[in-house]
Amino acid sequence: MVDSCRRAVRAYEVDATLAGQASANMAHVERASVVHASGAQPSLPEADVIYVNAGVTAPPPAWLDALRIGGRLVLPLTAANWYGWWLSTREPTQGQGRLS
């Protein structure tokens, strides 16, 4: 999936060991990078797609702010009891308002 992307791919990983392994695994992909940090931090770069592998009860504002117009957000949405489902949504196109 990453090999076929025409734009930059940036991954965030809070675990230093996993971040190092992911970086080594993607070293052959010119446009891919791994950042050892939380992907929920403020001031993320703009993105066409945000794909999350950690369950959340609501998307952090940083993800919504980083999503480009027409972009997609895919994440496991969970409840307090740990049951949940995958949510895929698209940022409205220009003129339709923003997700919040």
N, C-alpha and C positions, 0 to 999 in steps of 0.2 A: 504494500500500500504506500509506504513512504517513498520507495524507489520511483514510483510513477508520478509523484507530486511535482508540479512545475514551480511551486512557490516554496518558500522556506518552511520547514517543520521544526517547531521548538517544543521539546518535552520538558516537563517539570517533575522532579522527584525529590521528596524530602529525605529519603534514606540515602546516605552517602555511598554505601556499597552498591545499591541498585542503580544509582545515578552513574557511577563509574562503569558498571557492567553495560548499561544501556548505551552510554557514550561509546564504549569500545565496539559494541554490536553495530552501531550506526556510523562508525568511522568512515566506511566506504561511500556513504551517501553525502554528497557535497553540500546539499542544502539543509541537512539535519543537524540539530544540536540538542544537547541535554543540559539543563540548568539544575544545579543542586539547590533547590529552594521550593517553597510552597507555590503551587499554581493558583492559589487563592489570594495571593498578595495584591495590593493595590498597584495601579499603573502598569498593567500588562500591555504588551504591544497589541495592536489591532490584529484580528484574526478572522478568516473566512469560516473556519470550523474550530470549535472547541469541543474536544472529546475527553470526557472525564471517566476515570475508573474507580473513583472513591464515592461511596454513597453520601448524599447530602439531603437534608430536609428542605432546603431551598438553595437556589444558586446564589453564590456571593455576588454582590454588586460589581466586583472587579470583572467577573466573567461577562456580565451583561454589558458593561461599559466597553470591554475590549472587542465585542462582537461587531463586525462590520455590518452595514446595511445589507440585508439579504443573506447574512451568515447563518450557520447552523450550530446549535448547542445540543450535544448528546450527553446524557448523564444518567446514572442510577439514582432515582429519587426514592428516598427511604422515609419511613415513619419512625416514631420513637420505639416501636417494637421490633425494629430491624427488618421488617418485611417491606418490600418496595417493588418498583418496576422501573423500566428504562423509559426515559423521557427524551424525545427528540423534538425540538422546536426550531423554527426559523425566525430570525430577526426580520421584522416587517421591511418591505421595500420602502424606499424613500417616500415620504408623504403619508405613511400609514401610522405613524407613531412608533414608540419604542417599547420594548419589553421592560417590565419593571415588577 
